[in-house]
Amino acid sequence: MDFTRRDTLALGAGAAAMALLPLRAVAQADPNAEVVGAPDEFLAGADAGAGDLTLTAPEIAENGNTVPISVDAPGAVEVRVYALGNPTPGVATFRFGPLAGSQAASTRIRLAGTQDVQAIAKMADGSYQTAMKTVKVTIGGCGG
Amino acid sequence: MAASAMLGTSGFGNWARLAAQQSLTQDQLLQFDTFGNVSLIHVTDIHAQLMPIYFREPSVNIGVGGNRGAVPHVTGSDFRKLYGIEDGSRSHYALSSGDFSALAQAYGKVGGMDRVATVVNAIRADRPDALLLDGGDTWHGSYTCYQTEGQDMVNVMNGLKPDAMTFHWEFTLGTERVQELVEGLPFAALGQNIFDAEWDEPLPDLFPPYKFFERGGVKIAVIGQAFPYMPIANPGWMFPEFSFGIRDENMQAMVDEVRAQGAELVVCLSHNGFDVDKKMASKVTGIDVILTGHTHDALPEPVLVGETILIASGSNGKFVSRVDLDVRDGRMMGFRHKLIPIFSDVIAPDPQMASLIQEQRAPYKADLEEVIGQTDSLLYRRGNFNGTWDDLICDALLSEREADIAMSPGVRWGPSLIPGDDITREDIWNVTSMTYGKAYRSEMTGEFIKVILEDVADNIFNPDPYYQQGGDMVRIGGMGYRCDVTKPQGERISNMTLLSTGEAIDPAKTYMVAGWASVNEGTEGPQIWDVVESHIRKQGTVTVQPRDNVEVVGA
């Protein structure tokens, strides 16, 4: 509870380096990893059901230009994140190698407006899981 | 604990009956058979109202989705029918709308922190180790609170000695001031959902998620839940270091954490708003009591969601809730609850608190008491759409700022005035005071005005409570419209009409709009209280009849 990520970074601890490892592995393994594509391309005809995959995102974005999201996908080898209402829906690919301590990642994404954000995880056995969350982007200003 | 096995009573009927005989005494009002081994005292959304006031409850409070027709979305005679309240009784006056001006004259003002102190002291006399919990929106809402940047309320609340607090409008004092005040608090400042914005991480030093208390031999964990949508509903640029959100997954983690540490009773001190708390109670397991806040609802009985009881204690110092709990073998076995209305003429002021309050007000006495005008009409705010105070503020904006259309924020704070009352400077500040009160004047297209109305309407009428921000519809002057609350965003608002000409609002045309409480940095214009004061001074006596420029469909 008292140990924050800032402390971790300040310490330059091994844990932080470990968390970054899988991402670096992606870049090395697949030079085209930045092309996330669309959900249908990733699924390639397979079905995705609910599972242990969790997608955490705010219900209402505090700032649509930088919305913190995180995915936790125990047993996944790859997770892709899509902002379904953006002009280019694919926003992130996370691949987890066998050395990854956990299959979790977080980032910030830009949302063009209120829309569904979808995460799809490819599991080690080749099956897929999905999680969806609506994130509202509002002009705000009248709460009281 | 099976909910059905839980023993629960509400002491509400008692004072209601006595009240009908017009013979209510302080002892009768506070009568409570001490129960179990733990007492919670809840105050919330005081909005810096130190003195007795009038406060009219809403007549329009529409529930949508699963909350259609459910409390607190029941008003007026329907509310009285639901709780068996006699028309014209004290309970009618305190808890529901209808015949307000006449009943206000009969039963007098409500609130006053010196009366609240008397009630808190009386409960502590019964149960010396009762926990006093403040749900926030305490350091905002009055002339003296604005001038002292919240210091008057901090001084008064310190005199009341709460055990913990959570937050909303406090943050509009700005990061530096909030931090300064919070660091000096002699009690816990809790918020499991107050995070560092840059790193999206908790801030356990400044705002711990929870605090343990040992009371009546029971290990109690109080978890704080600040208002989730602070940087959206209020100006985020004033406190850019902080991030909020509901974060119910973190709430569950905190509940699990305190249970693992041996908590026998888990209390959530929340500023979520009632419907959000209701949903949270259905998703997060292990919370025994949610002390709700933000939406200013006063309910004479707890609402049960699964095994969690929800307590709604009103606003503006009008009510104090007492909740006695029987906690045995690490489980909540039963409760006894009473929503105590602070009838200012029935409850004697606590002399110590009265003098502490006078001390805060003394330097500003002349400014506070200056009479600006009179009112012929009931002036109130609460309700999903315009109240008469809002209409008066919109009139001031239209005439003083030479605009076609006026917009006033749909906040739920602001006491009422009854016909024949003087309007003092203090009264004007009670309904306008804030740290971003500049009255802007800006050109907007008809299309953009609709976008604003649709956006705000979705913050109230989205069927999923997690997407609601609390608050009410933006108040409009100079324009009429129709709102269908059952439609999705983008389709709720229609028939927008410019009242001065009777013409339909043209999406492509530009209109001059005057408003206040913009969340944008760098907003320019005179302070709204000066605009309203100038308008009322010119009127002398104001008359504001209820208006019908908003047509509501699907309620």
Interface residues (C-beta under 8 A of the other chain):
Chain A: M1 D2 T4 R5 R6 T54 T56 P58 E59 I60 A61 E62 N63 P68 S106 T114 T134 K136 T138 I139 G140 G141 C142 G143 G144
Chain B: D196 A197 W199 D200 E201 P202 P204 P209 F227 P228 Y229 M230 P231 I232 A233 N234 G236 S243 F244 G245 I246 E249 E257 P409 G410 V411 R412 W413 V451 I452 D455 V456 D458 N459 N462 Y466 Y467 Q469 G470 G471 D472 M473 V474 Q489 A517 S518 V519
